[in-house]
Amino acid sequence: MASPITPPRGMRDFLPADKARREHALGVIRRTFSAHGFDEIETPVVEDVARLHSGLGGDNEKLAFSVLKRGLDADDLTAAIDSGDLLSLTDLGLRFDLTVPLARFYATHRAELPPVFRAIQIAPVWRAERPQKGRYRQFVQCDIDIIGEASQLAEVELITATAAALDALGLKDCTIRINDRRILNGLLEYCGFAASRWPQVLISIDKLDKIGAAGVVGELSADGADSAAVLGGILEQLEPHLADGGVALTVEAITSILPDGIDTDAIAALEGLAHALDTLPSGVTLRFDPTLVRGMGYYTGTIFEIAHPGSGSSVGGGGRYDGMIGRFLGSEVPAAGFSIGFERVVDLVELPTGGAEDAIVLVYDAAVPLDRLLAVKSELIASGRRVRLEKRTKNLKALLDRAGASGFGSFAFVTAETGDAASLDVKAIG
């Protein structure tokens, strides 16, 4: 029996209707981001492997696809296996996100870019994930980033543009959960965790919605049980607030659920952010979530994530990453970004029904001369119609059903006697 012919695991083909839905959503996102003053760029799908494994990508570095060097032989492979250094066999890797390539892009082209650069990147990325619903090995990210703006204007513009894109896509009831890495670090310090353990503790906290407070404590108790117990008590007190989607972005509401002594500047900054964003679309709500982590290790300040009731996972996220570009330039450059998780968002988007009336199928007889058939088609295209040619078959209903499913709203017969487009008897499909 022949093996099934399918794409590689975690990667997908898209039929015309799926592709149309995706392109519609991408078009809406592009137009919205552009309207908010962002410029689209493009970077290579591969970067130097050393850059991808420089510690900027967090756990996603472990999921990077690497590309073998050219000209390797069996001795090279044996030596790498013996030394345990398989990365020495590679020099390039597929990008696992769009932020690391953006940082390299900015370092390369800084002299040609404005002091404050607003970038759009919409492109596929690759991760060696364990495929499951909503998680793929190849997927599209829709990123906007602002480089060179140290003030909260960057976060305000990013959140405003992203909320506008969600609204333009027709997504209502979105919640943007907001936190600040300085608040998280303050919580860990209050609990007594050594700074060297913070990255691992944050990884455990990031699982709170899956394993609960008890699960987080269990993961952390093996090393530092007292600190884990303090954190567990805080998380248990926070869980009712998290079940309600978080708390209001005010100093009073935030300080009421946090221990004393947490970074007051970071808390005041969140309230200031909420004041600046009080004109967001009605379908978008801002909430404070002190357990929001964001997995990437490069975040340094404000972090945010989009939740939607139609998705079991976040549909976007981002934050401030002031330290990343300095790794390439040797001088600090402020930066912040927001990424829409396109694969999850597109499943929530309805394809507009408009446009079918301008799409027509010409069902032609075999006896129609090609020059006449193409002349009629060209005339319709010139008038702004979308036109498909279909040879007449015995099962006309099946032919028209397929055309209707592809977005065609009308059809007409073309025979040897047909003159021009004006003579066609156009009928609705269905």
C-alpha positions as CSV (number, residue, x, y, z in Angstrom):
1,M,0.0,0.0,0.0
2,A,1.4,3.4,-1.0
3,S,2.3,5.8,1.8
4,P,0.1,8.8,2.3
5,I,1.4,11.9,0.5
6,T,1.3,14.7,3.0
7,P,3.3,17.8,3.9
8,P,6.0,17.4,6.6
9,R,4.6,17.2,10.2
10,G,3.7,20.6,11.5
11,M,3.5,22.1,8.1
12,R,0.4,22.6,5.9
13,D,-1.0,23.0,2.5
14,F,-3.7,25.6,2.0
15,L,-6.7,25.1,-0.4
16,P,-8.0,28.2,-2.3
17,A,-10.7,29.1,0.2
18,D,-8.2,28.9,3.1
19,K,-5.6,30.9,1.2
20,A,-8.2,33.5,0.4
21,R,-9.1,33.8,4.1
22,R,-5.4,34.2,5.0
23,E,-4.7,36.8,2.4
24,H,-7.8,38.8,3.4
25,A,-6.6,38.8,7.0
26,L,-3.0,39.6,6.1
27,G,-4.2,42.5,3.9
28,V,-6.3,44.0,6.7
29,I,-3.4,43.8,9.1
30,R,-0.9,45.3,6.6
31,R,-3.2,48.2,5.8
32,T,-3.9,48.9,9.4
33,F,-0.2,48.9,10.5
34,S,0.7,51.0,7.5
35,A,-2.0,53.5,8.4
36,H,-0.4,53.9,11.8
37,G,2.9,54.9,10.3
38,F,4.8,51.6,10.2
39,D,7.0,50.6,7.2
40,E,7.3,47.0,6.0
41,I,10.7,45.4,5.7
42,E,11.9,41.9,4.7
43,T,14.8,39.9,6.1
44,P,16.3,36.5,5.0
45,V,14.7,33.3,6.2
46,V,18.1,32.2,7.6
47,E,20.5,34.0,9.9
48,D,24.0,33.0,11.2
49,V,23.5,30.2,13.6
50,A,25.7,31.9,16.3
51,R,23.3,34.8,16.2
52,L,20.2,32.6,16.6
53,H,21.9,30.8,19.6
54,S,23.2,33.9,21.3
55,G,20.9,33.7,24.3
56,L,18.3,36.2,23.0
57,G,15.6,33.7,22.0
58,G,15.0,31.9,25.3
59,D,13.7,28.4,25.0
60,N,13.0,28.9,21.3
61,E,16.7,28.7,20.6
62,K,16.4,25.0,21.4
63,L,13.7,24.7,18.7
64,A,15.7,26.3,15.9
65,F,16.2,24.4,12.7
66,S,19.9,24.5,11.8
67,V,21.4,24.2,8.3
68,L,24.5,22.0,7.8
69,K,27.6,23.6,6.4
70,R,28.4,22.7,2.8
71,G,31.2,20.2,2.1
72,L,30.9,18.2,5.3
73,D,32.2,14.6,5.2
74,A,31.9,11.6,7.5
75,D,35.0,12.5,9.5
76,D,33.4,15.9,10.3
77,L,30.2,14.3,11.5
78,T,32.1,11.7,13.7
79,A,34.3,14.5,15.2
80,A,31.2,16.6,16.1
81,I,29.4,13.6,17.7
82,D,32.5,12.6,19.7
83,S,32.9,16.2,21.0
84,G,29.2,16.6,21.6
85,D,29.2,19.8,19.6
86,L,26.7,19.2,16.8
87,L,26.3,23.0,16.3
88,S,29.8,23.1,14.9
89,L,28.4,21.3,11.8
90,T,26.1,24.3,11.1
91,D,26.6,27.8,10.0
92,L,23.0,29.0,9.3
93,G,19.6,28.4,10.9
94,L,16.0,29.1,10.0
95,R,14.6,32.1,12.0
96,F,12.5,31.1,14.9
97,D,11.0,34.5,15.3
98,L,11.2,37.9,13.6
99,T,12.7,39.9,16.5
100,V,16.2,38.6,16.4
101,P,16.4,39.2,12.6
102,L,15.0,42.7,13.1
103,A,17.8,43.5,15.6
104,R,20.4,42.3,13.1
105,F,18.6,44.3,10.3
106,Y,18.7,47.5,12.4
107,A,22.4,47.0,13.3
108,T,23.1,46.5,9.6
109,H,21.1,49.5,8.2
110,R,21.1,51.9,11.1
111,A,22.7,54.7,9.2
112,E,20.0,54.5,6.5
113,L,17.0,54.5,9.0
114,P,15.3,57.3,10.8
115,P,16.2,58.0,14.5
116,V,12.9,56.3,15.5
117,F,12.2,53.4,13.2
118,R,8.7,51.8,13.0
119,A,8.9,48.4,11.3
120,I,6.4,45.9,10.0
121,Q,7.4,42.3,9.4
122,I,4.9,39.7,8.2
123,A,6.6,36.5,7.3
124,P,6.9,32.7,8.1
125,V,9.1,31.4,10.9
126,W,10.1,27.9,11.8
127,R,10.4,26.0,15.1
128,A,10.9,22.3,15.7
129,E,7.8,22.1,17.8
130,R,5.8,19.0,18.8
131,P,2.9,19.6,16.4
132,Q,-0.6,20.0,17.9
133,K,-3.6,22.2,17.4
134,G,-2.6,25.8,17.1
135,R,1.1,25.0,17.2
136,Y,3.0,24.3,14.0
137,R,6.5,24.0,12.8
138,Q,6.0,26.7,10.1
139,F,3.8,29.6,10.9
140,V,3.3,33.3,10.1
141,Q,4.0,36.1,12.5
142,C,2.7,39.7,12.0
143,D,5.1,42.0,13.9
144,I,5.4,45.7,14.5
145,D,8.3,47.1,16.3
146,I,9.5,50.6,17.3
147,I,13.3,51.1,17.6
148,G,14.8,54.2,19.1
149,E,11.9,55.4,21.3
150,A,12.6,55.1,25.0
151,S,9.4,56.7,26.2
152,Q,6.0,55.0,26.7
153,L,5.0,56.4,23.3
154,A,6.4,53.2,21.8
155,E,4.1,51.0,23.9
156,V,1.1,53.3,23.3
157,E,1.6,53.2,19.5
158,L,2.1,49.4,19.4
159,I,-0.9,48.6,21.4
160,T,-3.1,51.2,19.6
161,A,-2.1,49.8,16.1
162,T,-2.6,46.2,17.2
163,A,-6.0,46.9,18.8
164,A,-7.0,48.7,15.6
165,A,-5.9,45.7,13.5
166,L,-8.0,43.3,15.7
167,D,-11.0,45.6,15.4
168,A,-10.6,45.8,11.6
169,L,-10.5,42.0,11.5
170,G,-13.8,42.0,13.3
171,L,-12.5,40.4,16.5
172,K,-14.4,41.6,19.5
173,D,-14.0,40.9,23.3
174,C,-10.2,40.9,23.1
175,T,-8.3,41.4,26.4
176,I,-4.7,42.8,26.4
177,R,-3.1,41.6,29.6
178,I,-0.2,43.8,30.7
179,N,2.7,43.3,33.1
180,D,6.2,44.6,33.6
181,R,9.3,42.5,34.0
182,R,10.4,44.8,36.8
183,I,7.3,43.9,38.8
184,L,8.0,40.2,38.2
185,N,11.6,40.6,39.3
186,G,10.4,42.4,42.4
187,L,8.1,39.5,43.2
188,L,10.9,37.0,42.9
189,E,13.2,39.1,45.0
190,Y,10.5,39.4,47.7
191,C,10.1,35.6,47.7
192,G,13.8,35.2,48.3
193,F,14.8,33.6,45.0
194,A,18.4,34.1,44.0
195,A,18.8,36.2,40.9
196,S,20.5,33.3,39.1
197,R,17.3,31.3,39.5
198,W,14.9,33.9,38.1
199,P,14.9,32.6,34.5
200,Q,13.9,29.1,35.7
201,V,11.3,30.5,38.1
202,L,9.7,32.6,35.4
203,I,9.4,29.5,33.2
204,S,7.5,27.8,35.9
205,I,5.2,30.8,36.6
206,D,4.5,30.9,32.8
207,K,2.8,27.5,33.3
208,L,0.4,28.7,36.0
209,D,-2.7,28.5,33.8
210,K,-1.8,24.9,33.0
211,I,-0.5,23.5,36.3
212,G,-1.9,25.9,38.9
213,A,-0.2,27.4,41.9
214,A,0.4,24.0,43.5
215,G,2.1,22.8,40.3
216,V,4.4,25.8,40.2
217,V,5.4,25.3,43.8
218,G,6.1,21.6,43.1
219,E,8.4,22.4,40.3
220,L,10.4,24.9,42.3
221,S,10.4,23.2,45.7
222,A,13.3,20.9,44.9
223,D,15.7,23.9,45.2
224,G,14.6,26.6,47.5
225,A,11.4,25.2,49.2
226,D,10.9,28.3,51.4
227,S,11.0,30.7,48.5
228,A,8.6,28.5,46.5
229,A,6.2,28.4,49.4
230,V,6.1,32.2,49.7
231,L,5.5,32.4,45.9
232,G,2.8,29.8,46.1
233,G,0.9,31.8,48.8
234,I,1.0,34.9,46.5
235,L,-0.1,32.9,43.5
236,E,-3.0,31.4,45.4
237,Q,-4.2,34.9,46.4
238,L,-3.9,36.0,42.8
239,E,-5.8,33.2,41.2
240,P,-9.3,34.6,41.8
241,H,-8.2,37.9,40.2
242,L,-6.7,36.0,37.2
243,A,-10.0,34.0,36.8
244,D,-11.7,37.4,36.3
245,G,-9.1,38.3,33.6
246,G,-6.8,40.4,35.8
247,V,-7.3,43.7,37.6
248,A,-7.7,47.3,36.5
249,L,-4.5,49.2,35.4
250,T,-4.5,51.6,38.4
251,V,-1.9,52.1,41.1
252,E,-4.6,51.4,43.7
253,A,-5.8,48.1,42.1
254,I,-2.3,46.9,41.4
255,T,-0.8,47.6,44.8
256,S,-3.8,46.0,46.5
257,I,-2.8,42.6,45.2
258,L,1.0,42.8,45.4
259,P,3.3,42.6,48.4
260,D,4.7,45.9,49.7
261,G,7.9,47.2,48.2
262,I,7.4,46.2,44.5
263,D,8.8,48.7,42.0
264,T,6.6,51.7,42.4
265,D,7.9,53.3,39.2
266,A,6.9,50.3,37.2
267,I,3.4,50.3,38.7
268,A,3.0,54.1,38.1
269,A,4.1,53.5,34.5
270,L,1.4,50.9,33.9
271,E,-1.3,53.4,35.2
272,G,0.1,56.0,32.9
273,L,-0.1,53.6,30.0
274,A,-3.8,52.9,30.7
275,H,-4.6,56.6,30.8
276,A,-2.9,57.1,27.4
277,L,-4.9,54.2,25.9
278,D,-8.3,55.1,27.1
279,T,-9.5,55.6,23.4
280,L,-9.0,52.0,22.3
281,P,-11.8,50.3,20.3
282,S,-14.7,49.2,22.4
283,G,-13.9,45.5,21.7
284,V,-10.5,45.7,23.5
285,T,-10.0,45.7,27.2
286,L,-6.7,46.3,29.2
287,R,-6.0,44.4,32.3
288,F,-3.1,43.9,34.7
289,D,-1.8,40.4,35.1
290,P,1.1,40.1,37.6
291,T,1.8,36.5,36.5
292,L,2.2,37.3,32.8
293,V,5.8,36.3,31.8
294,R,6.2,36.1,28.0
295,G,8.7,33.3,27.3
296,M,11.5,35.3,25.5
297,G,14.4,36.1,27.8
298,Y,15.1,39.5,26.0
299,Y,12.2,41.4,27.6
300,T,13.3,44.2,29.9
301,G,10.1,46.2,30.8
302,T,6.5,46.3,29.8
303,I,5.1,43.0,28.4
304,F,1.7,42.3,27.0
305,E,-0.4,39.5,25.6
306,I,-3.7,39.3,23.8
307,A,-6.5,36.9,24.9
308,H,-9.7,36.1,23.0
309,P,-12.6,33.9,24.2
310,G,-12.5,32.0,20.9
311,S,-9.0,30.8,21.4
312,G,-7.6,28.6,24.2
313,S,-4.1,30.3,23.8
314,S,-2.9,33.8,23.5
315,V,-3.4,35.3,20.0
316,G,-0.5,37.8,20.2
317,G,2.0,39.4,22.5
318,G,5.1,41.5,22.9
319,G,6.9,44.0,25.1
320,R,10.0,46.2,25.6
321,Y,13.4,44.7,24.8
322,D,15.9,47.5,25.3
323,G,18.9,45.3,25.7
324,M,18.8,43.3,22.5
325,I,20.1,45.6,19.8
326,G,23.0,46.7,21.9
327,R,24.3,43.1,21.7
328,F,24.9,43.8,18.0
329,L,25.9,47.5,18.1
330,G,27.8,47.8,21.3
331,S,25.6,50.7,22.4
332,E,22.1,50.6,23.9
333,V,19.1,51.3,21.7
334,P,15.6,51.2,23.1
335,A,13.1,48.9,21.4
336,A,9.6,47.4,21.8
337,G,7.4,45.2,19.7
338,F,4.0,43.5,19.4
339,S,3.3,40.4,17.4
340,I,-0.1,39.0,16.3
341,G,-0.2,35.2,16.3
342,F,-1.6,35.0,12.8
343,E,-2.3,31.2,12.8
344,R,-4.6,31.6,15.8
345,V,-6.2,34.9,14.7
346,V,-7.0,33.7,11.2
347,D,-9.2,30.9,12.5
348,L,-11.3,33.5,14.2
349,V,-11.8,35.7,11.1
350,E,-14.8,35.4,8.8
351,L,-14.1,35.9,5.1
352,P,-16.2,38.8,3.7
353,T,-19.0,37.7,1.4
354,G,-18.7,40.8,-0.8
355,G,-17.0,40.5,-4.2
356,A,-18.7,37.3,-5.4
357,E,-21.0,39.4,-7.6
358,D,-18.0,40.6,-9.5
359,A,-16.7,37.1,-10.1
360,I,-18.1,35.2,-13.1
361,V,-17.5,31.7,-14.5
362,L,-17.7,31.4,-18.3
363,V,-18.9,27.9,-19.1
364,Y,-17.9,27.3,-22.7
365,D,-18.7,24.7,-25.4
366,A,-15.9,22.8,-27.1
367,A,-16.9,24.4,-30.4
368,V,-16.1,28.0,-29.3
369,P,-13.1,29.4,-31.1
370,L,-10.3,30.2,-28.6
371,D,-9.9,33.8,-29.9
372,R,-13.5,34.5,-29.3
373,L,-13.5,32.9,-25.8
374,L,-10.4,34.9,-24.8
375,A,-11.8,38.1,-26.3
376,V,-15.0,37.8,-24.1
377,K,-12.8,37.0,-21.1
378,S,-10.5,39.9,-21.7
379,E,-13.5,42.3,-22.1
380,L,-14.9,41.2,-18.7
381,I,-11.5,41.5,-17.0
382,A,-11.1,45.0,-18.4
383,S,-14.5,46.0,-16.8
384,G,-13.2,44.9,-13.4
385,R,-14.6,41.4,-13.2
386,R,-12.8,38.3,-12.0
387,V,-13.2,35.6,-14.7
388,R,-12.7,31.8,-14.8
389,L,-13.1,29.6,-17.8
390,E,-14.7,26.2,-17.3
391,K,-15.5,23.7,-20.1
392,R,-19.1,22.6,-20.0
393,T,-19.7,19.1,-18.5
394,K,-22.7,16.9,-18.1
395,N,-22.7,17.6,-14.3
396,L,-23.2,21.3,-14.5
397,K,-24.4,21.5,-10.9
398,A,-21.2,20.1,-9.5
399,L,-19.2,22.5,-11.7
400,L,-21.1,25.5,-10.4
401,D,-21.0,24.3,-6.8
402,R,-17.2,24.2,-7.0
403,A,-17.1,27.7,-8.5
404,G,-19.4,29.0,-5.8
405,A,-17.2,27.6,-3.1
406,S,-14.3,29.5,-4.7
407,G,-16.1,32.8,-4.5
408,F,-17.8,33.1,-7.9
409,G,-21.3,34.5,-7.7
410,S,-22.4,34.2,-11.3
411,F,-22.0,32.3,-14.6
412,A,-22.8,32.6,-18.2
413,F,-22.6,30.2,-21.2
414,V,-20.3,31.0,-24.1
415,T,-21.2,29.3,-27.4
416,A,-20.0,29.5,-30.9
417,E,-22.8,32.1,-31.5
418,T,-21.8,34.4,-28.6
419,G,-20.8,37.8,-29.8
420,D,-19.3,40.0,-27.0
421,A,-19.6,40.3,-23.3
422,A,-22.7,42.4,-23.5
423,S,-24.5,39.6,-25.2
424,L,-24.0,37.1,-22.3
425,D,-27.0,35.9,-20.3
426,V,-25.5,36.2,-16.8
427,K,-27.1,34.2,-14.0
428,A,-26.5,33.9,-10.3
429,I,-24.8,30.7,-9.0
430,G,-27.1,29.1,-6.4
